[in-house]
């Protein structure tokens, strides 16, 4: 049984690990993977058809804990303990819930002190007791009548006419004063762990198509003094097609991983007469997982050839490998009624809306199958890749965009085709 410390408006954890409000999804999953022998039977709950309409939930069924992540920014919004019999809980080092201590209303009063009068929800038959960043729900179905309140609340919980021994059914940790209105806080400095994160990524374009990326980056401050460590740094950097490997390293720092393309499975679709000739050297990717961006370099020139932006939707094969890239792509609309008008494609745009703006692709989509080995199947199904305006949109079966691949200006005599996707 887990023995965890409750910190209102902040976290739930112990000396080895901590689930912190504002923590990105990938870090919470990393904790669960590292302690898989202790924390078992974890469910991932999400809406397959409408992933933005419901929170993304990690359900620790063995421990009675749910971690609710905001569907858009994928940061931890609410920590819910829905079965207090499966976990030990303490506040300021003193247990208020364990096998020997029942979490009664008297125990909560003793551990946390007086608070505002509780709120009774007759529809749920639950009595909610709220502190800042912390709420307790008491089950009332065994009570003969709704709780009555005396006009004088000077004595805190003692002024509420609630049967003695009523125990907590659920506990919630969140940010702010209201559980219903709470939002995932900004990422705490303790969650940066030396990484740089992208707050937003703007796609730059010229007359012919994408020309580069402008990234607004976040990092925990560093320096010799403690004061410097307590600040978040915000800065902008730009990378362009044709930038050298050294240029990118100086702007974005070292990638999390360098991946060399062993083969190009899309060569069969290429119009090049030399597609059957094996290459002497391989193009390579810089993978920036916390930015949600991949950068492909040409093996011969070592210059930027492609950018890949990942949306990290649940139900995609690469889910939780990359953090969500909050991108904005200006689109040149091809309609008779518009004259040079541009619209914006974002991480949350749907493919149908983009097609209405840009027109339907000339070529049929390429069906992309992903699997870890030739004998395995992808449990999430295939995705479809459409090419428009020097961009490849990888579309999931729920009409959301899984990734966008941006191409540099075509070489003289070369033609961009949908099938060039790597």
N, C-alpha and C positions, 0 to 999 in steps of 0.2 A: 504494500500500500504506500502510495506517494505521501510524503510529508512536506507540505508546501507553505511558504510564507506569503501572506496577502499584503500587498501594498496598494491602498486605494488610489485610483486614478493613475496607476503606473504599471503594476506587474503582478505576476504569480509565478513563483519558482522556488528554488532552493540554492544551496551553495554551488552546485555543479552547473545549473542552467536556469534560465529565466525567460518566460514569455512576457515581452514588454509591449505595451500599447504603442502603435506606430511602427512596430517591427515589420519588415517586408516578409512576404509569404515564404520566400526561399530560405530565410534564416530559421523560421519556425520548423520547416521541413527538415533542415539540416540538424536541428536539435533532436527531432524525433528519430532521424536515421542514426545519429550517433548513440542514442540511448535506447535502441530498439529492443534490447533484452529486458529493459525495465518497463518501457512504455510500448505496449503491444496493441494490436487490433485498432488501427487508425483508419477511419473512413474519410474520403474526400467527397464532399457534397457540393454540387453546383447544378445550375440549370443548363441542360444541354442545348436547348433551342434558344434560350434568352439568357446568356451568361451575365448580362449587365443588370438584369432585373432583380436578382437575389444575391445576397452575400455569399461569398465562397467560404465554406466551413470545413475545418478539420475537426472531426469528432473522435475523441479519445474514449472509445466505448468502455474499455476496461477500467478507466479512471473517472468516468462520469464528467468529463470536461469537454466543452466545445470552444473552439477558437474561431471567431467570426471575422473575416477579412472583407474590407470594402471591395465591392465588385469592380470599381474603376481603378483606384490607385493600388489595390492589392496590399494594403498595410493593415495590421491588426487593429480592429475597431472595438471589439467587445470580447471579454473572457467570461464564459459562463460555466459555472459548476452546477450541473443539473442533478447530480446524485451525490449527496454529501456522505453517504455511507461507504463510498469507495475511496475516499481520500481523507487525509488528516490536514487540517488547516490551522494556522496560527497567525496572530497579529502582534507585532512587536515582540516576537519570541515566545509568546504565551499562547498555548492551544485554546481554541474556542470550539473546535470540532475534532473529535477522535473517537476511538472505540469506547473510551472511558468517559468522554465528555459529550453530552448531547447538545446540539446547537439550538437551545431553547431561546425564547425571547428574553428571558432573564439573563442567560449567558451572553447574548449579544449586547444587552444593556451594560453588563459588567465589563465586557471586553472593549467595546467601542465608545461607551459613554452615551449621554443623552443626544437626541437628534430632534428634528422637526416631527410633528405628528405624522403617522403613517397614512397611506392612501389605500382605501379598500376598493377593489374592482369586483363588483357583484357578478359581472359576466364570467370572469375567470374564477370567481370565488377565491381570490388571492388577496392577501394583505401585503402591501409593499412598504418596506421601511427603507428610507433613502438617506444616505450620507453623501458627501461630495465624492463622486467617482466610485461609489460602492452602493449596491442595493441588495436587500434580502427580501425574498418572497416567502410568505407563510401560507400553507394550505388551510382553507377554512371550511372544507366540505363536511367536517365532523362537528362544526359548530351549529348550535341550534338557532342562532340569529347573527346578524351582522354586528360587528363591534360598535359599541357606543362610545362617544367621546364626551368627556366633561368639558365645560367651558374654560376651565383653568388648566393650562398646560405647563404650569411652573415646575412640576415634578418630573418632566421628561416622559419616559416610557411608562412610568408608574401611573400616569394620569389616564392611560388608555385602558379601557375595560376589556382586556383580552384574557382569555382563560390561561392560567398558568400552565407551563409545559408545552405550549405550542412550539413546534420545531421548524427550522428553516427548510424549505423545499428546494429553493434555488438561490444562488448568489451570482451577482454580476459585477465585474470590474470594467469601468469605462472612463472616458474623459469628460469632465464637465459636471453639471448638476442634474442633467436629465438623460436617462437611458434612451428615451424615444428620439431625442434630438442630437444624440452624440454623433461625432464624426471621428474618423481615424486621425490622431494627431500627426504632426510632422515627425519624421524619423528621428528618434533620439540619437544623440551623439554616440552613445554606447553601442549603437547598432552599425556604425560605419565600419569598424574593424579594419581601418586602413584603406578602405575602398573609396572610389569616386563614383557617384551616382548621377544620372542625367535627370534633371527636373523637366526639361523639354528639349526636343530636337527639331529644328526648323530645316526643311529641305530648301536649299538655294537653287535657283534656276535662271538660265539665260534664255535667249530666244528660241533655242532648239530643244531644251529639256533640262533635267537636273544637272547642276554643276558642282554641288558639294553639300556639306552639312554644317549648320551652326548649332553647337551644343551648349546649353546652359547647365553647368555642372555644379554639383554640391560635394563638399568634402569637409571632414572634421578638421578644425584648425590644429596646426602643429607648431611647436616652438619650444624654446627652453623654459618658458614660464608656464605655470598652471593656468593663468588667465588666458593665454593663447589657446590652450587645449579646450577651453570651455566655449569656444565660438565655432560657428559654422561658416565656412568660406563658400561664397558664390562667385563663379567666374564663367566667362564665355570663351569658347575655343571654336575654331573653324577648320575643317579639312575639305580638300577639293580633289576632284578627279585629276590624276596626273601628279599628285603629291608623292614624294618618295617615301620609302619605308622610314628613313630617318626623320622626315618631316612629321609623320604621324606619331612616331615615338616621342618626339619633343613636345608635341601638342597634347596628346592624350595619355602619355606614359606607356608602360609595358602592358601588353594584353594579358588576359588571364590564361590564354592558351593560343598556341600557333598550330593551325591545322593545315597539313599539306594534302592537296587533292591527289588521291592515288589514281583516280580515273574520272573521266567525264562521261557519264551515262547518257547525256543528251547529244553527244556528237553525231549520233545516227541521224538526227534531224537537221544537222547543219548542211548548208549548201556548198560548203568548201569541198573541193575535190581531194584535199589532203586529209580528210577526216579519219581515214584508216591508218594513217602514219602515226606510230606512237611518238609522243613527245619525249624529248630528252630530259626535260626538267618540268616540274609541276608548279602550277600556281599555288599560292598559299593564302590562308585566311588569318587575320588577327581577330580573335574572338574576345570581345569586351562584354562579358556576361552582365555586369551590373549596369551597363549603359543600354543593353538590349540591341547592340549593334555588332555586325560583322563587317570587316573590310577585306576585300580580296585584292591581292597584288599580282601583277603579271610576273611570271617566273623569269622572263628575260630582262625586262626593264626595271623591275622592282618598283613600279609606280601603281597608284591606286586605280583599279579597274572597275570595281563594283562596291556598292554599299548594300547591306541587307539589314532591314529594320524589323524587329520581332515584336509582336503584340502580346505574346504569352497568354493566349486564351486557354482555359481548361478545355480538355477534349482534343487538344492538338498533340501530335507525337512529341514535340519538343517542349511541352509544358513544363515549367519550373526550371528549365536550364538557363533561360535568360530572364532578366527582369523586364517588365513591360516598358517598351520604348514609347514615350508620349510624343509622337511625331505630328508635324503639320506639313502637308505637301500642297503647294499651290498647283492647281490644275488649269490648263488652258482649255477653255470650253470651245467646242466646235459646233456652234449653232448659227443659223443664218440671222437670228434675231439679236445676237450678241456681237459686239465689236471689241475683240481683245479682252473680254471679261474673264476674270479668274475666280474659281471657287477653291475651297480648301478641303482636302482629304485628311482625316485624323485617324488616330488609332481606333476610334469607335465608329467610323463610317462603315456602312454596309455596301456590299458590292453592287446591289441593284441601284442604289443612289449614284454610285460612281459611274455606272454604265449610262444612266440617264444624262449625266453631264458630258461624258466623253464620247458617247456613241459606242456601239457594240464592236468588239474586236473583229478584225478581218479574218484572222485565223481561228481555227477551233482550239479550245484549251488543251494544254498538255496535262494528262492525269499523272499525279505524283504519288507514287507508293513509297512509303518509308517503312523499313523494318530493320531490326538489329542484326539479322542474319537471313540468308536466302530462304531458310526453312520456316521462319517466323512470319506471322501476319500482324499487321498493324491493327490493334483493337479499336482504334478510333476511325478507321476508314481512310479513303484517299482524299487528297485535296486537288483543286483544279487551278492551273496557272494561266493567267491571261496577260497578254502583252499590249501595252498602250503607252505612247509618248516616252519611250526609253525607260519604261518601268514594267516590272513583272509583279502582278498582284496574285498572291497565293490565297485562294478563297476556300474556306471550310464549308462543310455541308450545311451549316446553319446560316450561311450568307455573310458571316463575319470574315474579316481579313486576318489571315495568320501571319503573313509577312509581306514586305514590299522590297523588291530588289531593284536598285537604281543602277543604270548603266551610264558610263561616260560617253563623250562624243564619239560617234563611229569613226573608225579609221578610213582613210580614203579607199573607196572601192568596196568597203564592207557593208553588210546589211544586217540590221538587228532583227532577229526573229524570236518568237516566243520560245522556241525550243532550245535557245542558248542558256536557259536557266540551269544553274549548277546546284 
